[in-house]
Amino acid sequence: MAKPSRFRRIFPVFIILFMAPIIVILLFKFGKNTYKPLPYYGAPIGFAPNGDTLRHAIPAFSLIDQNGHPFGSDSLAGKIYVVDFFSLSNKETTKRLTKNLKTIQERFRNDKDFRVVCFSLDANATPASLKQFAENNKINTYQWHFLANSPEMDPGLIGEKGYLLKNSDFVPNQGSLYSPAFELIDKEGHIRGKYIGIDPDNSGAVVEDAHTLFVFYAGKASK
C-alpha cells in the first residue's frame, strides 16, 4: 500500500492551525453574553468632580425588621435588592405578591449580596405580626426583611426623596394602602427597574435585570 504523501499528512495540521484563531475570534464575538443596559430612575442630581453623573439614590433610613432589629440603608449597602410596599390587611393581594417574590428569591438564594425588602404600610403592623406572616408563608428570612411602619419614618422615603412612588402607584384597601409595584435597587442605592409585581410574568424580568446587575458588578471587580 502506498504511503500518503507528505502534503496529505500535514494538511490536517495546517487546517487546525489556520482555523483555531478564527474559532477563538468567533467565540469572543458571538459567544459572549451581552445584556441590555438598565435605566436609572429619577433625575440626575449633579456631577462629580471627575465629570461622572450623580444619580438619584435612596437616602439613609433605619426601621425595625420582623426580628425586632434595626434594619435600613446601612444593612443594604453593597446589596442588590427587590423592594415592595404591602399591606397585611389585603391578604389576597399580599399572597400573590409574596408568591412572586419567592420565585425571584429562589433564583438568587445562594447570592450573599441579594435581598428582598418589604415595607409594611399598615399603621398597626408590628415586628411580631410581620414575623408571624413570614413563618406562615415559609419565607427564608436570611435574605428577606419585613420592615414595620413607623411614625418617625419620613414619608418622602417612599415618595420623591427615595423610592419615587406616586399616588397613582398605590391602591387603597380597607383603610390601608399597598402598591403592586416591585423596584430593583443596585448596590449604590439607585433604582434600576420598576415592575408590576402582582403580575407573575414580570418575575422573569426582575430576575433577568438583577442578573444583569450581578454580571455588571462582577465585571467591575475583575478589572
PATOR-627775 format. One record per residue: residue in one letter; residue number from 1; x, y, z of N, C-alpha, C in turn. Coordinates in pm, 1 decimal, always signed. Layout:
<pts>
> aa; i; n.x; n.y; n.z; ca.x; ca.y; ca.z; c.x; c.y; c.z
> a; NUM; X; Y; Z; X; Y; Z; X; Y; Z
...
</pts>
This chain:
<pts>
> aa; i; n.x; n.y; n.z; ca.x; ca.y; ca.z; c.x; c.y; c.z
> m; 1; +84.0; -119.3; +0.0; +0.0; +0.0; +0.0; +87.8; +124.7; +0.0
> a; 2; +50.9; +220.4; -86.3; +131.2; +342.2; -98.8; +113.4; +428.9; +24.4
> k; 3; +225.9; +487.7; +67.8; +219.2; +577.7; +182.0; +158.0; +710.9; +140.0
> p; 4; +79.6; +774.7; +232.1; +22.1; +905.6; +197.2; +131.8; +1007.4; +174.8
> s; 5; +107.3; +1094.6; +81.7; +207.6; +1196.9; +50.8; +229.9; +1286.4; +170.8
> r; 6; +342.5; +1356.8; +172.8; +375.6; +1447.2; +282.9; +269.8; +1557.3; +294.8
> f; 7; +217.7; +1604.5; +180.9; +115.1; +1709.2; +183.6; -10.7; +1660.7; +253.5
> r; 8; -49.7; +1536.8; +223.7; -172.0; +1484.0; +283.9; -153.8; +1462.3; +433.6
> r; 9; -28.8; +1437.2; +476.3; -4.3; +1417.7; +618.1; -11.1; +1549.3; +695.1
> i; 10; +38.6; +1655.7; +634.9; +44.2; +1782.3; +708.9; -79.8; +1868.9; +684.4
> f; 11; -164.0; +1831.6; +586.4; -280.0; +1914.1; +555.2; -375.2; +1928.4; +674.4
> p; 12; -411.2; +1819.9; +748.5; -499.6; +1837.5; +865.9; -439.2; +1930.3; +971.1
> v; 13; -307.3; +1920.9; +990.4; -241.8; +2008.7; +1087.7; -254.7; +2154.0; +1043.5
> f; 14; -235.3; +2176.7; +911.9; -246.2; +2311.5; +857.6; -387.2; +2367.1; +879.5
> i; 15; -489.6; +2284.2; +856.0; -628.2; +2326.9; +873.3; -654.3; +2365.8; +1018.7
> i; 16; -604.5; +2282.6; +1112.7; -625.5; +2311.1; +1254.6; -560.2; +2442.5; +1293.6
> l; 17; -434.4; +2463.2; +1251.1; -363.0; +2585.8; +1285.4; -429.1; +2708.2; +1222.7
> f; 18; -485.0; +2690.1; +1102.1; -549.3; +2801.7; +1033.2; -683.7; +2836.9; +1096.5
> m; 19; -759.1; +2734.9; +1136.3; -894.3; +2757.5; +1185.5; -898.5; +2799.0; +1331.9
> a; 20; -799.5; +2760.6; +1411.4; -803.2; +2787.8; +1554.8; -822.0; +2936.2; +1586.3
> p; 21; -742.8; +3027.8; +1526.7; -764.5; +3170.1; +1558.1; -902.6; +3220.0; +1517.5
> i; 22; -954.4; +3167.9; +1406.0; -1086.9; +3209.8; +1360.5; -1193.7; +3166.4; +1460.5
> i; 23; -1181.4; +3043.9; +1510.1; -1277.6; +2993.3; +1607.6; -1273.9; +3076.9; +1735.1
> v; 24; -1153.5; +3110.9; +1780.4; -1139.2; +3191.5; +1901.3; -1205.2; +3327.9; +1884.1
> i; 25; -1181.3; +3390.1; +1766.6; -1240.6; +3521.3; +1738.3; -1392.1; +3513.1; +1738.5
> l; 26; -1446.7; +3408.4; +1676.6; -1591.9; +3393.1; +1670.6; -1651.9; +3370.8; +1809.5
> l; 27; -1580.8; +3295.9; +1893.1; -1629.7; +3273.0; +2028.4; -1634.6; +3401.7; +2108.0
> f; 28; -1530.4; +3483.7; +2093.0; -1528.8; +3610.3; +2165.4; -1634.7; +3705.8; +2114.0
> k; 29; -1659.3; +3700.6; +1984.2; -1753.5; +3795.5; +1924.6; -1897.4; +3756.4; +1947.8
> f; 30; -1926.7; +3627.1; +1930.9; -2066.5; +3583.6; +1935.4; -2099.8; +3499.3; +2058.1
> g; 31; -2000.9; +3445.3; +2126.2; -2027.3; +3359.5; +2240.6; -2033.1; +3434.6; +2371.1
> k; 32; -2004.7; +3562.6; +2369.8; -2004.4; +3640.7; +2492.4; -2144.1; +3693.2; +2521.2
> n; 33; -2188.1; +3674.8; +2647.3; -2320.2; +3723.2; +2683.7; -2324.0; +3875.1; +2680.4
> t; 34; -2428.9; +3928.6; +2624.5; -2448.9; +4073.3; +2625.5; -2583.1; +4100.9; +2691.3
> y; 35; -2590.6; +4208.2; +2767.2; -2710.8; +4240.5; +2840.5; -2749.8; +4384.1; +2812.1
> k; 36; -2879.4; +4407.0; +2813.2; -2928.4; +4542.1; +2788.7; -2888.6; +4631.5; +2906.2
> p; 37; -2849.3; +4754.6; +2879.3; -2820.6; +4846.8; +2990.4; -2949.2; +4882.6; +3063.1
> l; 38; -2943.0; +4887.3; +3193.8; -3061.8; +4919.6; +3272.4; -3070.3; +5070.3; +3294.2
> p; 39; -3190.5; +5124.8; +3296.1; -3206.1; +5269.4; +3316.5; -3182.1; +5307.8; +3462.3
> y; 40; -3162.5; +5435.6; +3483.7; -3160.6; +5493.7; +3617.5; -3289.8; +5573.1; +3633.4
> y; 41; -3362.5; +5546.5; +3740.7; -3486.3; +5619.5; +3765.6; -3456.1; +5742.5; +3851.2
> g; 42; -3526.4; +5850.2; +3821.2; -3503.8; +5974.0; +3894.4; -3411.7; +6066.9; +3817.4
> a; 43; -3431.7; +6196.6; +3835.4; -3349.9; +6295.2; +3765.6; -3208.5; +6297.9; +3823.1
> p; 44; -3106.8; +6317.6; +3738.7; -2969.6; +6334.0; +3790.3; -2963.6; +6451.1; +3888.0
> i; 45; -2875.2; +6440.7; +3985.9; -2867.8; +6544.5; +4088.8; -2742.5; +6630.7; +4076.7
> g; 46; -2661.5; +6605.8; +3973.9; -2541.9; +6687.7; +3955.5; -2429.8; +6606.6; +3893.6
> f; 47; -2308.0; +6656.7; +3910.6; -2191.2; +6592.0; +3853.2; -2080.9; +6581.4; +3957.6
> a; 48; -2010.0; +6470.7; +3953.9; -1895.3; +6451.1; +4042.0; -1776.7; +6531.3; +3989.5
> p; 49; -1673.4; +6553.8; +4071.8; -1554.8; +6627.6; +4025.9; -1490.1; +6568.0; +3900.7
> n; 50; -1502.7; +6435.4; +3882.7; -1443.5; +6372.8; +3763.5; -1535.9; +6377.8; +3641.8
> g; 51; -1651.9; +6441.4; +3657.6; -1744.4; +6454.6; +3545.0; -1852.8; +6349.8; +3538.7
> d; 52; -1846.0; +6247.3; +3624.6; -1949.9; +6144.4; +3625.2; -2082.7; +6203.2; +3674.4
> t; 53; -2191.2; +6153.3; +3617.4; -2324.0; +6198.0; +3658.8; -2359.0; +6142.1; +3796.0
> l; 54; -2406.2; +6228.1; +3884.2; -2454.0; +6183.5; +4014.9; -2602.0; +6148.9; +4002.4
> r; 55; -2636.4; +6027.0; +4040.1; -2771.3; +5975.5; +4020.2; -2855.0; +5983.2; +4148.1
> h; 56; -2985.2; +5990.0; +4128.5; -3077.1; +5980.6; +4241.8; -3053.5; +5848.1; +4313.7
> a; 57; -3048.9; +5850.8; +4445.7; -3027.3; +5730.4; +4525.3; -3117.8; +5732.0; +4647.7
> i; 58; -3143.9; +5614.0; +4701.0; -3226.7; +5601.4; +4820.8; -3151.2; +5664.2; +4938.3
> p; 59; -3214.3; +5753.9; +5012.7; -3145.0; +5819.4; +5125.1; -3129.0; +5724.9; +5244.5
> a; 60; -3051.1; +5769.0; +5341.0; -3031.4; +5690.0; +5462.4; -3163.3; +5675.4; +5538.4
> f; 61; -3187.3; +5555.6; +5590.2; -3306.2; +5531.9; +5672.3; -3278.8; +5413.5; +5764.3
> s; 62; -3356.1; +5403.7; +5868.3; -3346.3; +5290.0; +5959.9; -3484.2; +5262.0; +6018.4
> l; 63; -3528.8; +5136.3; +6004.5; -3656.8; +5092.7; +6060.2; -3632.4; +4965.1; +6141.8
> i; 64; -3739.0; +4900.6; +6183.9; -3728.6; +4777.3; +6261.3; -3782.8; +4661.4; +6178.5
> d; 65; -3704.7; +4552.8; +6171.0; -3748.6; +4439.2; +6089.5; -3828.1; +4339.6; +6173.6
> q; 66; -3863.3; +4226.1; +6109.7; -3951.3; +4128.7; +6174.6; -3887.3; +4063.1; +6296.7
> n; 67; -3757.3; +4075.7; +6310.7; -3688.7; +4018.6; +6426.4; -3668.0; +4120.5; +6538.7
> g; 68; -3722.4; +4242.1; +6518.1; -3705.9; +4345.6; +6618.2; -3570.7; +4414.5; +6613.5
> h; 69; -3499.2; +4395.1; +6501.7; -3365.9; +4453.0; +6487.7; -3369.7; +4575.0; +6395.9
> p; 70; -3284.7; +4673.4; +6420.5; -3273.6; +4785.9; +6327.0; -3226.5; +4735.2; +6190.6
> f; 71; -3289.0; +4786.7; +6088.2; -3252.9; +4747.1; +5951.0; -3280.3; +4865.9; +5859.6
> g; 72; -3184.8; +4895.7; +5772.4; -3203.9; +5009.2; +5682.5; -3095.8; +5019.3; +5578.3
> s; 73; -3064.7; +5141.5; +5541.3; -2971.5; +5166.3; +5431.5; -2832.6; +5110.3; +5460.1
> d; 74; -2788.1; +5115.4; +5586.6; -2656.0; +5059.0; +5619.1; -2653.3; +4908.8; +5595.3
> s; 75; -2762.9; +4841.1; +5625.4; -2771.0; +4696.0; +5605.7; -2775.2; +4659.6; +5457.7
> l; 76; -2820.6; +4753.7; +5374.6; -2837.5; +4727.0; +5231.7; -2721.2; +4777.8; +5147.2
> a; 77; -2624.1; +4842.3; +5209.8; -2509.0; +4892.8; +5134.3; -2435.0; +4775.7; +5069.3
> g; 78; -2409.5; +4788.3; +4941.2; -2340.4; +4681.9; +4869.6; -2427.7; +4563.7; +4833.9
> k; 79; -2559.6; +4579.2; +4845.9; -2652.5; +4470.9; +4813.4; -2741.0; +4510.9; +4695.7
> i; 80; -2778.5; +4411.4; +4615.4; -2881.5; +4427.2; +4513.0; -3011.0; +4376.7; +4575.6
> y; 81; -3116.5; +4456.1; +4567.2; -3238.7; +4410.1; +4632.3; -3364.3; +4449.5; +4555.7
> v; 82; -3468.8; +4371.3; +4582.3; -3602.4; +4398.7; +4529.9; -3686.3; +4447.9; +4646.5
> v; 83; -3762.7; +4552.9; +4623.4; -3842.8; +4612.5; +4730.2; -3988.9; +4617.9; +4688.9
> d; 84; -4076.2; +4594.9; +4785.8; -4218.5; +4617.5; +4760.2; -4282.3; +4681.5; +4883.1
> f; 85; -4407.1; +4726.9; +4866.1; -4478.0; +4803.0; +4969.1; -4616.0; +4739.5; +4982.8
> f; 86; -4638.3; +4669.9; +5093.1; -4756.1; +4584.0; +5101.3; -4839.4; +4614.3; +5226.0
> s; 87; -4953.3; +4549.0; +5232.6; -5043.3; +4563.9; +5346.7; -5090.3; +4425.5; +5390.9
> l; 88; -5070.8; +4394.1; +5517.8; -5116.8; +4265.6; +5570.0; -5268.2; +4253.6; +5565.9
> s; 89; -5337.2; +4367.2; +5566.5; -5483.5; +4363.7; +5567.3; -5540.6; +4319.5; +5432.9
> n; 90; -5462.2; +4332.1; +5327.3; -5507.0; +4286.6; +5195.3; -5447.2; +4148.8; +5170.3
> k; 91; -5508.8; +4048.6; +5226.8; -5448.7; +3915.3; +5230.4; -5431.3; +3853.2; +5092.4
> e; 92; -5531.7; +3866.7; +5006.5; -5525.1; +3801.2; +4875.8; -5413.5; +3861.1; +4789.5
> t; 93; -5407.7; +3994.6; +4785.0; -5304.4; +4059.4; +4703.5; -5166.1; +4034.0; +4760.6
> t; 94; -5153.4; +4042.1; +4892.8; -5023.7; +4017.5; +4955.8; -4977.1; +3874.8; +4930.2
> k; 95; -5070.2; +3780.9; +4928.1; -5036.1; +3642.2; +4898.0; -4978.4; +3629.7; +4757.3
> r; 96; -5037.2; +3699.2; +4661.9; -4989.2; +3694.0; +4523.4; -4853.5; +3761.3; +4509.6
> l; 97; -4837.4; +3877.3; +4574.9; -4709.1; +3947.2; +4570.1; -4598.7; +3861.5; +4632.8
> t; 98; -4630.7; +3800.2; +4745.3; -4532.5; +3717.8; +4815.6; -4491.7; +3597.4; +4731.7
> k; 99; -4587.4; +3535.4; +4665.2; -4556.5; +3420.5; +4579.5; -4458.4; +3460.9; +4469.6
> n; 100; -4479.9; +3577.4; +4409.2; -4390.1; +3622.0; +4301.8; -4252.1; +3657.8; +4357.0
> l; 101; -4247.8; +3716.6; +4476.0; -4118.7; +3748.4; +4536.9; -4041.9; +3621.5; +4573.1
> k; 102; -4112.5; +3517.6; +4614.5; -4046.0; +3390.7; +4646.0; -3985.0; +3328.6; +4520.5
> t; 103; -4052.8; +3345.3; +4407.6; -3997.9; +3296.6; +4280.8; -3866.6; +3368.2; +4249.5
> i; 104; -3863.8; +3499.0; +4272.1; -3742.6; +3577.1; +4246.9; -3632.8; +3538.2; +4345.4
> q; 105; -3667.7; +3528.9; +4472.2; -3567.2; +3493.8; +4572.9; -3506.2; +3357.8; +4546.3
> e; 106; -3584.8; +3263.7; +4501.6; -3535.0; +3128.5; +4475.5; -3420.1; +3131.1; +4375.8
> r; 107; -3430.1; +3219.9; +4277.4; -3324.1; +3227.7; +4175.9; -3191.2; +3275.7; +4235.6
> f; 108; -3198.6; +3356.7; +4339.6; -3076.9; +3415.0; +4397.1; -3050.5; +3366.6; +4539.2
> r; 109; -3102.5; +3250.4; +4572.7; -3095.2; +3203.6; +4711.4; -2952.1; +3182.7; +4759.4
> n; 110; -2858.4; +3163.8; +4667.4; -2719.0; +3141.9; +4706.2; -2632.2; +3266.6; +4691.9
> d; 111; -2692.3; +3379.0; +4658.2; -2616.4; +3503.2; +4640.2; -2619.7; +3583.8; +4769.7
> k; 112; -2504.2; +3597.4; +4832.6; -2498.7; +3666.7; +4961.7; -2525.9; +3816.4; +4947.5
> d; 113; -2519.6; +3869.3; +4826.6; -2542.0; +4011.8; +4805.2; -2680.4; +4042.4; +4750.4
> f; 114; -2774.7; +3950.1; +4769.5; -2912.1; +3972.6; +4723.7; -3006.4; +3977.9; +4843.3
> r; 115; -3104.8; +4069.8; +4837.9; -3203.1; +4082.9; +4943.9; -3341.5; +4111.7; +4885.3
> v; 116; -3442.8; +4078.7; +4963.2; -3581.3; +4119.6; +4937.7; -3623.8; +4203.1; +5057.8
> v; 117; -3680.1; +4320.3; +5031.4; -3720.5; +4411.1; +5138.9; -3866.6; +4448.5; +5117.6
> c; 118; -3948.4; +4427.0; +5220.8; -4090.8; +4458.3; +5213.2; -4126.5; +4561.5; +5319.1
> f; 119; -4174.0; +4675.4; +5273.3; -4220.9; +4780.7; +5363.1; -4368.6; +4756.9; +5393.4
> s; 120; -4401.6; +4740.2; +5520.8; -4542.3; +4730.5; +5558.8; -4600.3; +4871.1; +5566.4
> l; 121; -4713.3; +4890.9; +5500.5; -4780.7; +5020.7; +5503.0; -4894.8; +5023.0; +5604.1
> d; 122; -4906.3; +4917.0; +5683.1; -5009.0; +4910.9; +5787.0; -4962.1; +4988.8; +5909.1
> a; 123; -5046.5; +5079.7; +5957.2; -5009.0; +5159.2; +6073.4; -4993.7; +5073.3; +6198.7
> n; 124; -5066.1; +4961.4; +6204.6; -5063.7; +4877.6; +6324.6; -4976.3; +4753.4; +6309.9
> a; 125; -4899.1; +4743.4; +6204.4; -4810.4; +4628.0; +6187.6; -4696.5; +4635.4; +6289.2
> t; 126; -4663.0; +4521.4; +6346.2; -4555.9; +4513.3; +6444.2; -4452.5; +4411.7; +6396.9
> p; 127; -4332.3; +4416.2; +6450.8; -4235.0; +4312.7; +6416.5; -4289.3; +4172.2; +6439.8
> a; 128; -4365.3; +4155.6; +6548.3; -4421.1; +4022.9; +6578.1; -4519.2; +3976.8; +6471.0
> s; 129; -4605.5; +4066.0; +6424.2; -4702.9; +4027.8; +6321.1; -4634.1; +4001.8; +6188.1
> l; 130; -4528.6; +4075.7; +6160.9; -4454.1; +4053.2; +6036.6; -4377.6; +3920.6; +6042.7
> k; 131; -4322.9; +3889.1; +6159.4; -4252.7; +3761.0; +6175.2; -4349.8; +3644.8; +6160.7
> q; 132; -4469.2; +3660.4; +6216.0; -4569.4; +3555.8; +6203.3; -4608.6; +3535.4; +6057.4
> f; 133; -4621.9; +3645.7; +5985.1; -4652.9; +3635.6; +5842.1; -4542.6; +3560.6; +5768.2
> a; 134; -4417.1; +3590.8; +5798.2; -4304.8; +3523.1; +5732.4; -4306.4; +3373.9; +5763.2
> e; 135; -4333.1; +3338.8; +5887.0; -4336.7; +3197.3; +5924.5; -4453.6; +3125.8; +5857.7
> n; 136; -4568.3; +3190.3; +5853.7; -4685.6; +3127.8; +5791.3; -4663.3; +3100.8; +5642.5
> n; 137; -4582.2; +3185.0; +5580.1; -4557.7; +3171.4; +5436.4; -4425.4; +3102.7; +5405.2
> k; 138; -4361.9; +3045.3; +5509.9; -4238.7; +2967.3; +5492.7; -4132.9; +3044.9; +5413.3
> i; 139; -4109.5; +3166.9; +5457.2; -4015.6; +3255.7; +5388.9; -3877.0; +3241.2; +5448.8
> n; 140; -3777.7; +3231.9; +5362.3; -3637.8; +3227.2; +5405.0; -3594.1; +3368.7; +5440.6
> t; 141; -3591.2; +3398.8; +5569.3; -3562.7; +3536.5; +5611.7; -3413.1; +3566.5; +5617.4
> y; 142; -3329.6; +3472.1; +5574.9; -3187.1; +3503.4; +5561.7; -3168.5; +3619.6; +5464.3
> q; 143; -3248.7; +3621.0; +5358.9; -3237.2; +3725.6; +5256.9; -3354.9; +3823.0; +5258.1
> w; 144; -3454.9; +3795.4; +5336.7; -3582.0; +3866.8; +5324.9; -3611.2; +3942.1; +5453.7
> h; 145; -3639.6; +4071.3; +5440.5; -3664.9; +4153.8; +5558.1; -3797.4; +4228.1; +5542.6
> f; 146; -3881.1; +4215.7; +5645.1; -4007.0; +4288.6; +5652.3; -3987.6; +4405.8; +5748.5
> l; 147; -4023.2; +4525.2; +5704.0; -3999.9; +4644.9; +5783.8; -4131.9; +4703.5; +5831.2
> a; 148; -4140.5; +4723.7; +5961.9; -4262.1; +4778.2; +6021.0; -4270.2; +4927.9; +5997.2
> n; 149; -4391.6; +4974.4; +5972.0; -4415.2; +5117.9; +5955.4; -4382.6; +5189.7; +6086.8
> s; 150; -4342.9; +5313.8; +6074.2; -4306.7; +5390.4; +6193.8; -4349.5; +5535.5; +6176.6
> p; 151; -4404.6; +5597.2; +6281.0; -4441.7; +5739.5; +6271.4; -4320.8; +5828.5; +6243.3
> e; 152; -4202.3; +5779.3; +6280.5; -4081.4; +5859.2; +6259.4; -4029.1; +5850.8; +6116.2
> m; 153; -4083.0; +5757.5; +6036.9; -4033.1; +5743.2; +5900.8; -4072.2; +5863.7; +5816.2
> d; 154; -3977.6; +5918.4; +5745.1; -4003.8; +6030.6; +5655.8; -4091.1; +5981.2; +5540.1
> p; 155; -4209.6; +6038.5; +5520.3; -4294.7; +5995.8; +5407.8; -4224.9; +6009.9; +5272.9
> g; 156; -4129.8; +6100.9; +5266.7; -4056.4; +6119.4; +5141.7; -3970.3; +6001.4; +5104.4
> l; 157; -3941.5; +5910.9; +5201.0; -3861.1; +5792.8; +5169.5; -3928.6; +5707.7; +5063.2
> i; 158; -4059.2; +5693.1; +5073.6; -4132.4; +5615.6; +4974.1; -4159.0; +5698.6; +4849.5
> g; 159; -4167.5; +5830.1; +4866.8; -4200.6; +5919.1; +4756.0; -4081.6; +5984.0; +4690.7
> e; 160; -4086.9; +6117.3; +4679.4; -3992.7; +6188.6; +4593.4; -3848.2; +6186.8; +4641.1
> k; 161; -3825.6; +6162.0; +4770.7; -3688.3; +6159.7; +4821.5; -3621.0; +6024.0; +4807.4
> g; 162; -3703.0; +5920.5; +4789.4; -3646.6; +5786.7; +4790.4; -3690.4; +5699.0; +4675.4
> y; 163; -3792.1; +5616.5; +4700.3; -3830.6; +5515.0; +4601.9; -3918.0; +5569.2; +4489.3
> l; 164; -3950.7; +5695.8; +4494.0; -4016.6; +5766.4; +4383.1; -4154.8; +5711.6; +4348.3
> l; 165; -4224.1; +5655.7; +4446.0; -4361.0; +5612.4; +4418.8; -4454.7; +5732.6; +4420.7
> k; 166; -4550.4; +5731.7; +4329.6; -4650.1; +5837.4; +4319.2; -4783.5; +5788.4; +4375.4
> n; 167; -4875.9; +5880.8; +4392.8; -5008.1; +5842.4; +4443.3; -5072.9; +5736.5; +4355.1
> s; 168; -5047.3; +5745.7; +4225.8; -5107.4; +5650.9; +4132.0; -5049.5; +5510.5; +4145.2
> d; 169; -4937.0; +5496.0; +4218.2; -4876.0; +5364.5; +4238.3; -4940.9; +5287.4; +4353.1
> f; 170; -5030.6; +5352.2; +4427.7; -5090.2; +5289.7; +4544.8; -5236.9; +5256.6; +4521.6
> v; 171; -5279.3; +5152.8; +4590.9; -5418.7; +5108.8; +4584.5; -5475.0; +5111.0; +4725.7
> p; 172; -5585.6; +5183.1; +4749.9; -5645.4; +5183.5; +4884.0; -5715.8; +5051.2; +4911.9
> n; 173; -5708.0; +5007.5; +5037.1; -5773.4; +4882.1; +5073.0; -5804.7; +4881.1; +5222.0
> q; 174; -5931.4; +4882.4; +5256.8; -5977.6; +4869.3; +5394.7; -5903.1; +4965.3; +5488.9
> g; 175; -5893.2; +5088.4; +5446.9; -5830.4; +5188.5; +5530.8; -5679.9; +5189.2; +5525.1
> s; 176; -5620.5; +5100.8; +5445.5; -5475.5; +5095.7; +5431.7; -5440.4; +5110.2; +5284.3
> l; 177; -5311.2; +5107.0; +5256.1; -5263.5; +5117.9; +5118.0; -5166.4; +5005.5; +5089.4
> y; 178; -5156.5; +4970.2; +4963.9; -5047.9; +4883.9; +4917.9; -5012.9; +4925.4; +4776.3
> s; 179; -4897.3; +4882.1; +4730.7; -4856.8; +4908.9; +4593.3; -4828.1; +4776.9; +4523.5
> p; 180; -4878.6; +4758.6; +4402.0; -4846.8; +4635.7; +4327.5; -4709.8; +4640.7; +4261.2
> a; 181; -4634.0; +4747.7; +4286.6; -4505.4; +4766.2; +4219.4; -4391.4; +4696.9; +4293.6
> f; 182; -4297.9; +4639.5; +4217.9; -4166.9; +4598.7; +4267.7; -4065.5; +4696.9; +4211.2
> e; 183; -3959.5; +4722.2; +4287.4; -3847.8; +4801.3; +4236.8; -3718.1; +4724.4; +4257.7
> l; 184; -3626.6; +4741.2; +4163.4; -3494.6; +4678.0; +4171.5; -3391.8; +4786.0; +4202.4
> i; 185; -3314.3; +4765.2; +4308.2; -3218.2; +4864.2; +4355.5; -3077.7; +4807.0; +4343.4
> d; 186; -2984.2; +4887.3; +4292.5; -2847.4; +4837.6; +4277.0; -2765.1; +4860.4; +4403.5
> k; 187; -2638.0; +4825.8; +4398.8; -2553.6; +4829.2; +4517.8; -2524.8; +4970.4; +4567.8
> e; 188; -2546.9; +5069.8; +4484.6; -2527.6; +5208.5; +4526.6; -2657.8; +5276.2; +4568.0
> g; 189; -2766.4; +5200.0; +4569.7; -2893.9; +5256.9; +4609.5; -2969.2; +5324.9; +4498.1
> h; 190; -2932.0; +5300.6; +4372.4; -3002.8; +5357.2; +4258.5; -3118.6; +5265.5; +4218.1
> i; 191; -3228.7; +5325.3; +4179.6; -3342.3; +5248.5; +4128.6; -3313.7; +5212.9; +3982.8
> r; 192; -3310.9; +5082.6; +3952.4; -3275.0; +5038.8; +3817.1; -3387.5; +4966.4; +3744.7
> g; 193; -3498.9; +4941.6; +3812.7; -3611.6; +4875.4; +3747.1; -3737.9; +4893.8; +3826.7
> k; 194; -3848.9; +4901.3; +3755.2; -3980.4; +4912.2; +3818.6; -4076.0; +4820.6; +3742.8
> y; 195; -4152.6; +4740.8; +3817.6; -4232.2; +4634.5; +3757.2; -4369.8; +4626.2; +3825.5
> i; 196; -4465.7; +4573.4; +3753.8; -4595.0; +4541.7; +3813.4; -4578.5; +4405.4; +3880.6
> g; 197; -4548.6; +4408.4; +4008.7; -4510.1; +4286.6; +4078.8; -4620.6; +4186.0; +4094.7
> i; 198; -4744.5; +4230.4; +4087.2; -4855.6; +4138.1; +4106.0; -4873.6; +4046.7; +3985.2
> d; 199; -4811.6; +4082.2; +3873.7; -4817.9; +4000.3; +3752.0; -4703.4; +3898.3; +3755.9
> p; 200; -4733.2; +3768.7; +3766.3; -4625.7; +3667.9; +3776.2; -4534.2; +3665.4; +3654.7
> d; 201; -4584.3; +3710.7; +3539.7; -4499.6; +3712.4; +3420.1; -4382.9; +3810.1; +3433.9
> n; 202; -4395.0; +3906.1; +3525.5; -4288.1; +4004.0; +3543.1; -4176.2; +3954.3; +3634.0
> s; 203; -4197.4; +3843.2; +3701.2; -4092.0; +3788.8; +3787.2; -3968.3; +3755.7; +3705.8
> g; 204; -3987.6; +3705.2; +3585.5; -3874.6; +3673.2; +3498.9; -3795.6; +3796.9; +3460.0
> a; 205; -3865.8; +3909.2; +3438.6; -3797.5; +4034.0; +3403.9; -3713.3; +4083.6; +3521.0
> v; 206; -3766.2; +4069.8; +3643.2; -3689.1; +4110.5; +3760.9; -3562.7; +4025.2; +3773.6
> v; 207; -3578.2; +3894.4; +3756.4; -3462.8; +3803.7; +3764.2; -3358.7; +3839.0; +3659.0
> e; 208; -3403.9; +3862.2; +3537.2; -3311.3; +3895.2; +3428.6; -3235.6; +4024.6; +3457.8
> d; 209; -3307.0; +4126.1; +3505.3; -3241.8; +4254.4; +3531.1; -3148.2; +4246.9; +3651.7
> a; 210; -3187.9; +4172.9; +3754.5; -3099.2; +4154.9; +3869.9; -2973.6; +4079.9; +3828.2
> h; 211; -2989.8; +3980.2; +3742.2; -2873.6; +3906.8; +3692.3; -2781.6; +3998.9; +3612.9
> t; 212; -2840.3; +4089.2; +3536.2; -2760.7; +4187.2; +3462.4; -2674.7; +4268.7; +3558.3
> l; 213; -2731.5; +4309.7; +3670.7; -2654.5; +4386.3; +3769.3; -2541.6; +4302.8; +3828.3
> f; 214; -2569.8; +4177.2; +3860.0; -2464.0; +4092.6; +3914.3; -2349.2; +4074.7; +3814.3
> v; 215; -2382.6; +4058.4; +3687.3; -2279.4; +4046.2; +3584.2; -2200.4; +4176.0; +3573.0
> f; 216; -2269.6; +4289.5; +3580.2; -2203.1; +4418.5; +3573.6; -2102.1; +4435.6; +3686.5
> y; 217; -2144.3; +4404.5; +3809.7; -2053.7; +4420.4; +3924.4; -1939.9; +4319.6; +3921.5
> a; 218; -1967.3; +4199.0; +3870.4; -1860.5; +4100.5; +3858.0; -1756.0; +4148.7; +3758.2
> g; 219; -1801.7; +4213.3; +3650.2; -1707.8; +4269.0; +3552.9; -1624.3; +4380.0; +3610.9
> k; 220; -1684.3; +4465.9; +3693.6; -1609.2; +4574.4; +3757.4; -1503.9; +4517.8; +3852.8
> a; 221; -1540.7; +4413.2; +3925.5; -1448.4; +4355.2; +4023.8; -1329.6; +4288.8; +3957.7
> s; 222; -1348.7; +4240.1; +3833.9; -1240.0; +4169.2; +3765.9; -1141.4; +4260.4; +3697.5
> k; 223; -1172.9; +4390.8; +3690.5; -1083.2; +4486.1; +3622.9; -971.7; +4532.3; +3716.4
</pts>
